[in-house]
Amino acid sequence: MKIKVKQNKTFFTYFAKKYKEEFVEILTETVQNIETDATSMAPVDLGILRSSINGEVDGLNGVVGSTVRYSPYIEFGTGGLVDVPTGLEDYAIKFKGAGIKQVNLFPRPFLIPAFKKHTAIMLAELEKLDLDGTFKSN
């Protein structure tokens, strides 16, 4: 399970070009903060899920995710208890299952709340760079 920023691509492209060094610094901090918060919010049984969460920055792209195959089921829940945040329906449908078993697990989101919190902070930090107001995220 990985989350990538696809929204407002023009906004990020603008800052990545105009303020490349600052952008990479803010992006790196954001990825680290998402990884830290997601790790602390992830439920613990044996600690496998928490230890699987990692983030990386490659050039102007940042990705945070979990390598454990069951992480989406923890994030979104299962059976009749599935809770998919608006805008992630296309992604979450991949994990719907065939309906053969009816296992109802409550969602225990950890990655999406961390992502939302820190990308909002990132947007605010980027807008501070744009002193002449050339581009606004809204």
C-alpha positions in Angstrom: 0.0 0.0 0.0 1.5 3.3 -1.1 0.1 6.8 -1.2 1.3 9.3 -3.7 0.3 12.9 -4.2 -1.6 13.3 -7.4 -3.9 16.2 -6.5 -3.0 19.7 -7.7 0.0 18.5 -9.7 0.5 22.0 -11.3 0.9 23.4 -7.8 3.7 21.0 -6.9 5.3 21.2 -10.3 5.5 25.0 -10.0 7.3 24.9 -6.6 9.5 22.0 -7.6 10.9 24.1 -10.5 10.9 27.6 -8.9 12.1 26.6 -5.5 13.8 23.2 -6.1 16.1 23.1 -3.1 13.5 24.3 -0.7 10.9 22.0 -2.2 13.1 18.9 -1.7 13.8 20.0 1.9 10.0 20.4 2.7 9.1 17.2 0.8 11.8 15.3 2.7 10.5 16.6 6.0 6.9 15.8 5.1 7.7 12.2 4.1 9.6 11.7 7.3 6.7 13.1 9.4 4.1 11.0 7.6 6.2 7.9 8.2 6.7 8.8 11.9 3.0 9.5 12.5 1.7 6.5 10.5 4.1 4.2 12.4 2.9 5.5 15.7 -0.8 5.3 14.7 -0.6 1.8 13.2 -2.1 -0.9 15.4 0.3 -3.2 17.1 0.0 -7.0 17.4 3.4 -8.4 16.6 4.8 -5.1 15.3 5.1 -6.3 11.7 2.8 -3.6 10.3 4.6 -0.8 12.1 8.0 -2.0 11.1 6.9 -2.3 7.4 6.0 1.5 7.1 8.7 3.4 5.3 9.1 6.6 3.2 11.5 7.7 0.6 12.2 10.7 -1.5 13.5 10.1 -5.0 14.2 13.4 -6.8 11.1 15.4 -6.6 8.8 12.5 -5.6 8.0 11.2 -2.2 6.3 8.0 -1.3 5.2 6.5 2.0 3.8 3.1 2.3 3.7 -0.3 3.9 5.1 -3.5 2.4 2.7 -5.7 4.4 -0.1 -7.0 2.1 -2.8 -6.7 4.7 -2.2 -3.0 5.5 -5.1 -1.8 3.3 -7.5 -4.0 5.2 -6.3 -2.5 8.4 -6.6 1.0 7.0 -10.0 0.7 5.4 -11.6 -2.2 7.3 -13.3 -5.3 5.8 -16.7 -6.7 5.1 -19.7 -4.4 6.0 -17.4 -2.2 8.1 -15.3 -0.8 5.2 -14.8 3.0 5.4 -13.1 4.5 2.4 -12.3 8.2 2.4 -13.7 10.3 -0.4 -11.3 10.4 -3.3 -9.8 7.0 -2.6 -12.6 4.8 -3.9 -10.7 3.8 -7.1 -7.7 2.7 -5.0 -9.6 1.0 -2.3 -11.8 -1.1 -4.7 -8.7 -3.2 -5.4 -9.0 -4.6 -1.9 -12.7 -5.3 -1.8 -12.4 -9.1 -2.0 -14.8 -11.6 -3.7 -17.3 -11.7 -0.9 -16.7 -15.4 -0.2 -15.8 -14.8 3.5 -17.6 -12.3 5.6 -14.9 -11.0 7.9 -15.9 -7.7 9.5 -13.0 -5.7 10.8 -13.3 -2.1 11.9 -11.0 0.3 10.0 -8.0 1.5 11.9 -6.6 4.2 9.7 -3.0 5.1 10.2 -1.5 6.1 6.9 -4.2 8.4 5.5 -4.6 10.6 8.6 -0.8 11.1 8.7 -0.8 11.9 5.0 -3.6 14.4 5.3 -2.1 16.1 8.3 1.3 16.5 6.9 0.4 17.4 3.3 -1.7 20.2 4.6 1.3 21.5 6.5 3.5 21.0 3.4 1.1 23.1 1.3 1.2 25.9 3.9 5.0 25.8 3.9 5.2 25.9 0.1 2.8 28.9 0.0 5.1 30.8 2.4 7.8 30.5 -0.2 5.7 32.1 -2.9 6.1 35.7 -1.6 4.9 37.3 -4.8 1.7 35.3 -4.8 2.3 33.9 -8.3 0.6 30.6 -7.5 -1.9 29.7 -4.8 -3.1 26.2 -4.0 -6.8 27.1 -3.8 
